């Protein structure tokens, strides 16, 4: 399924051409420009004492933001904007202030986030077209709404650990079926199946389901991208129960969940409600435990070894990406439970396209989702080994897209349920920002 993302046309976190003052300035500048957050981390750790003041502060801002250190992100962004705004330019000042508002939102400081975005609009309105500021206004209004609720995305568990049973539903046409993680739930006391989609940047509900489930719907719009873009509205579910896990005041975006193609829409009834990154952000750690057919919030979080660094970060549009080794080269990739099958993106093809075209068979990939369908051209690459956290898997075959714009926000690969199902358990930890894979046959990860 094509990713459902909050549409941020104004947000371009790039750095202007820099007059490098040191080797580390060059490395840090390139990592910032290319959104390579693990390369940025490594270059910063190695050369922070040699960096120019602006680049050092810019790197600290982006690292804190993308590795979920929200207090540190706010402080670093304040220093960057106050001390270096002339160097980074007005566009990046706006982007960084938006990122600060996002950090405040993650800390549930909605009033402060709304006030900040309102201030940005007032300060930049004389110099910026209204379209560039529309998303700031929309998010500001949403944060004002959330500020009125006492417990947004508040999670409580009845018992020692949270257990939300799921089933794997088969979807699609015969012969081309995939699977989806379906969570039986109660929404405001009404039974509702919910798709768990780690590749959805926001929680989503259809117009009909929002009405039927009694969500509080607000006349506040936002643009969302699936196949194309559409204007949705904002809503809050007062209570969402998954097994023995209860969430209070859960935000959703209300949109038309259809492709417009009857033969496809008959298979999209499972998309009436989607739980995405909002759930991941609400808990410190959760496990997709295929051995138990449940999403589990453990009573004790998993630890990192002394020599292990975080391997997960926020990518574009607030999606979680992870560090992976693809055929011996470290790459930023995305894991997506909302996709039946994954693949390598146009970024990968841009680097290795000549060799791929000379040895591989051409192919097409057909995807469907909210707003329509998409057909991408590419090649079938065979026997590709990918490793995350030292746990390898070799794809017998994998699609690589030739589309230069395909899933660019997801890095070099977007891996779906065909990959997830190779493991007994997948562990997401948002406190220390790491992802671990537990191979089948191994019952416990330290």
N, C-alpha and C positions, 0 to 999 in steps of 0.2 A: 504493500500500500504506500502510495506517495505520502511523504511526511506532511503533517498538519503543523504549521508553525505560525506564530504571531508574526505578522508582516512588518518589517522594520526597514523601509526603503532608505531612511536617512542614515542608518547606522553603518558607517564604513570605518573600521578601526585600523587605518593605515597611517604610516608615517611618511612625511614628505622626504624628498632626497636630503641626505645628511652629509655634511662634511665630516667624515670620520676622523676622530682624534686618536683612535687606538685600534688595534686588531679586535679588541672586544667590542668596541663601538660598532664595528662592521658586523660582527656576529649577532649582536643583540638587535641591531637595526634590521638585518635580514630576517631574523626570526619573528620580529614584530610585524614586518610587512607581509610575511607569508603565513602569519597566524600559526606558527609552529611552537606551541606552548612548552613542550618538553625540551626542545632545542633552546628555547629562551631560558628555561630554568637552568639548564646545564651551563649555558654561556654566562648567565648572571652569577651563578655560584662560583664559577672559575675566575671571572674577571670583574667582580663588583667593585673592587678597590681601584680599578683603572678606568671605569666608565665616566663619561661626561655627566655632569649633574642632571641634565634633562633626561638623557637616556636611562640613567640609573633609576630616576623617579618614575619614568614611564614604565620601565620593566617591572618595578615593584608594584605599580598599580595593576598592571595586567596579570601578573603572577598571583597576587592576592585575590583578585576578582575571579580568575579562572580556576584557582585551587580552593575556592570556597572559604577564604579567610576574610570575612566581610568587614569586620571592624578595621583590620589593616588596610583593606581596599579603600574604605572611606577616607582614612587618614592620608594614604598615599595619593589618592585622586585630588584631595584638597591641596596638598603640596604642589602637585603637578600643575593644577589650574592656577593657583595663586602665584607661583614662582616662574612658570614657563609658558604661560598662555600665548605669548607672542611667538615663541619658537614652534609650538605645535599647531597653531592656526585655529580659527574659529570653528571649523568643522569638527576637529578632534576635541575641542573644548566641549561642544555639545554632546559628542559621543561619550566622553568621559563622565560628564554629569549624568547622562542617562544611566551609565554603568553604576554610578554611585546610588542612584535611585533604585536600581535593581538590587544592590547590596542591602540597602535599607529594607526593601521588600522582603528579602530572604530572612532578615532579622525581625520581620513582622512590625517594623516601624513605619506603618502605612501613612500616618499623618505627616511625618517628616519627608517621606518619599513624594507624596502629593505636593507638599509645599515646595520642594526642590524643583519639580517639573514645572510647576506654575511660575516659579521665578525664572527658569530658563526661557519659557515662552515670552514673558514680559521683557526680559533683557534682549532677546534676539529677534523679537517681532519686527522692529524697524529695519532689520538687515536681512531677513530671511523670508522666503516665500511661505505662504500659509500651509502648503502641502508638507513641507519639511517639518513643520511643527505639529501637524495634526496628530501624529502618533503620541507625541509628548502629552498633548491635551487628553487623548483617550486614556492613556495609562494613568494620568493624574486623576481623572474622574473615577477610574476603577479603584485606585488606592484610597480615594476618599470614601467610596462605598465600603471597602473592606475595613477601614478604620472604625466603622460603626459596629462591627462585630467584635465580640470579646475574644473568641477562640477561633481563629481562622486556621484551617488544616490541623486542628488539634487532634492528636491521636491518643486514644486510651485503649488498653488491652485488658480483657477479662481472663486472667490466668498468668502463668509464668512467661509464656511466649505468645506472640501473635501468630495465628494460623488462619490464612484465608485460602480455603480449598479452591482449586480451579480444575477445569476440564480442558482438554485439547479438542477444539471443534474443527472439523474438516470443512473447508470453504473452497468455493470456486467450481469450475466446470469439471466434469468427470474426465479423468486422465491428466488433469492439470491442477489437482487440488493441493492446497497448502493447509497449514494448521494455524490456529490462533489461540492464545491463552484467554479463556473466558472465565470470569469471576462471577458466580452467583452472588447477588447483593440485595440489600434492602436500602432503598433511597427514599427518605422521608416516610418510611414504613411501607413502601410499595416494592414488590419484588421486581428486580431488574438485572439482567445479565450485563456485565461490563467487560469490554475488551481491555486487557492490560497491554499498553503500547509504549515501550520505553523510547520509541522514536517520535512520539507526539510531544511537541514542545509545550502544549497546553492540554488541559482536560477539555473534552468536547462532548456536547449533547445535541441531539437533533431537536428541531423545533417542536415536533410532536411529543417527544419524550419529555422535554422541559415542561410542557403544559401538563402532561399526564402525571408526572412525578411531583408536581407542585413546587418547582424551583422558584425562587425569587428572581424574576427577570427584570433587568434594568435597561432603560433606553440609553445605553452607552455602547457605542459601536467600536469595533476594531477590525482592521483588515487581517485576514488569515490566508495563508498560502497552502494550497493542496495541489491540485492541477489547476493552475490559474489562481486568482485571488477572489475573495468574496468578502462582503461586509457582514459581520456577525454581531450579535449582542452579547451582553455580559449577564451571568446568572450565578446564584449561590444556592447550593443544596445544604439545607440545615443539618441533615444527618445522613451519613453513608456508613452502612454496616457490611463488613466483609468478614465472614466467620466470626471470630471473637474480637475483631478489630473494629473500633468505632472512630470515625472521623467526623468532626464538627465543622460546619460552615466551609464547605469545599467549593472553590470557584470553578466555574465552567464557562466555556464559550459556546454560544448557541449558533449553530450553522446548519445549512442545508446539506445533509449527508446523502448525496446521490451523485451518480456519475452522468446522469442524463441518458444513459443507454440501458434500455429495459432488460436486455439479456445479462447485463452485469449487475444492475440494481437488485435483481432477485436474489443475488448472493450477498448483498450488502446490508441485510436486515440486522446482522450482528454488530453493525457500527452505530447503533442508536446511542450508545454512551461509551466514551473512551477515557480511560484513566492513564495519564501520561506522567510527564516529569514532575508535576505537582505532588504526586504521591512519593516519588523518589526523594524529593526535597523535604518532605514532611518527616522522614524517619532517618535516624543515623545509619541504620544498616538494615537490609532485607535480603533474603535468599529466594531465588527462584528454584525451588527444590522439586525436581522432576521425580525423584524417588518417592516423594510423599504427595505429589500432585498438589502442591500448595505453595503460596507465597508466605514466607515465614519471617517474622521479626523476632530475632533471638533475644533471650534474656541477657546474654553476654555478647559483646561485639567481638569480631575477629580481630586479631592483632597482626601487625606487620613485623617481620623479622628486623633485627637491628640494622641490617645492611640493605633493607628494602626502602625504596622511595615510592611516593604515590605514583600510580600509573593511570589515573583517571582525572579528567579535567572537564570544565565546561567548554564546549565549542560554540560555534555560531548559533544564535537564536536560543541559547540556554540549554542545548542538548548536551548529554554527557558523551564524551569521547574517551577512548583509551589508547594507550601506547601498545603497539603490536610490532612483532617482527615478521615481515613478509619477505620470504626468501632471503633472509640474512640482512635486511635493511629495516631500520626502525621507522615506523609510520604512525600517523594519527588516524584512527579508524573509529567507527561507530557501531554499536550493537543495538539491534532494532527488533524487538519482539512483535512489532506490528507488521513486519515484512515476512512473507512466507519463505522467500528465497533471497539471499543476499548476492552481492557482487562487488567487483572492483570498479571504482568510479573513473570519470574522465581524467582526474588528476593522475591516476596510475597510468592510464593509456598515454597521456601527454608525455610521460617520461620514457615509457618503454614501447611506444606504439609501433615503431619500425620493426622491431624484432617480433612483436606479437603478430603483426599483419603478415609477416613472412612465413610463420610456422603454424598459425591457428586457422580454424574454420570460422567464417563469418556467421553471425546469428543475430536475432532480434529478441528483445525482451519486452513483453507487454505487461503494463501495470495499470491498475485501476484504483480509483479512490474518489474522495469528495471533489466534485467539479468535472470529472471526465476520465479519460483514459490517455495513456501515453505509450508510444512505441519507440524504444531506443535501439539504435543499431550498435553492434559491437562484435566481439569474438568470444569463442569458448576457449578458455585457457585450461590446460590439464595439469594435474599433479602439482598444485600450488600449496606450499606449506606455510602456515601462519601460526605464530606462537604468541600467547598472552601470558605474562607472568611465568614464563618457563614451561607452559603447558602447550604442546604443539598439536596441530591437526592438519592433515593433508587433504585438501579438497580433490576428489577425483576429477572434477571439472567445475569451473566457475566462470560466470559471465563477466566480461570486462567491457564497460561502455566506452564508446568513442565520442560521446557527447561531452564537449568541454565544459558544459554547465551542469552536468548530471551530479546532483547531490554534493556540490562543492563544499557545502557547509559541514559535510560528514567526513571530510578527509579523503583518504585513499581507498576506503572500503566501507560498505554498509552491509553488515552481516545479519541475516535474519534467522527465522526459526529452524531452518535446516542446519544451521550451525549450533544454535542453542541445544538442540536435541542430541548432540553428540556427548553431552556432559550430564553428570548426575545432579549438579548444583552450580548455580551462578550466583556469586556473592557481590553485592553492591554495598560499599561503605562510603557514605557522603561526609562523614566526620573527618576521616583521614584521607579521603579521596583515592580509593583503590578498588579494583575489580579483581576477583579471583575466580578461577574455574576449577571445579572438582571433577576429575575424570570419573567415569562409571567404574564401580567396584571399589571406590574409596569412600568411606562413610564419614570421615571427619577431617576438617582442615584446621590446623592450629592457628 
